[in-house]
Amino acid sequence: MIKTLIKLAIVVLVANAIWRAGSAYVSYYRFKDAVADVAVSSKNKTDDDLRKKVMQLAMEYDAPLAEDAVAIRHEDNHTYIDASYEQTVAVFPGYERQWAFSFTVDSQAGAAFRRELPNP
């Protein structure tokens, strides 16, 4: 009986950790896709307008993004939006971990390409 309760408690803790980490990653991927949509429609928009939209999306997707962590650059017909942030995830009760998320979005004439940056 006690072994069963211990096993059940372990399963609940692992499921909780997976749920919390998974939620952070789902939010990250949704945020990244929304930024890609912004990059695709970036024609005739200023860098400040793009930065404001990315920051608005960060608030919408609960990404703790600092304004200075967003870099926007233009090369030829490409618009690149780089962003990175760290998010605290409560993996287990009493144990939190900082997870780094970063991405680069490259758009050109209505097409978007995503490139992952290594997460340390």
Buried (B, 14 or more C-beta within 10 A) or exposed (E): EEEEEEEEEEEEEEEBBEEBBEEBBEBBBBBBBBBBBBBBBBEEBEBEEBBBBBBEBBEEBBBEBEEEBBEBEEEEEEBBBBBBBBBEBBBEEEEEBEBEBBBBBBBBEEEBEBEEEEEE
